[in-house]
């Protein structure tokens, strides 16, 4: 199995793109909350 075989279902389908987008947005939100706001807010 090569990288192209693994990357096609990971990045090409709409469902995986939405999932990766939500995960990325969550990480950005958590980092911004820890750096700029009350870190306890992230746990809510």
N, C-alpha and C positions, 0 to 999 in steps of 0.2 A: 504494500500500500504506500503510495507516494503522497507528497504534500498536496498535489492538485486534487487527488481523490478525496482527501480529508477536507480541503478548503471549500469545495463546491457545495456540499450540503450545509456547511457551517455559515457561509456568508451569502450564498446565492438565494436562498429561499426567503420569502417574506416573513414567515414565522420566526426564523432564527434572527433575522435583522431586527425585528421588533424586540425580541428577547435580549439581544446584545445591546440595543439602544436603551432599554429600561435598566439593564445592569450598569451600563456606563453612566447614565443619569443618576442612578442611586449612589454610585461611588463619588461622583462629582458633588452631589448634594451633601453627603456625609463629610467629605473633606472640607467643603466650604463652611459647614456648620461648626466643625471643630475649630477651624482657624478664625472665623469671624464672629461667631455667636456662642451661645451657651452650649457646651458639649452635651449636656443632659437632654437637650432638645432632640438629638438624633435618636435617642432610645424610644421616643414617643411614637 
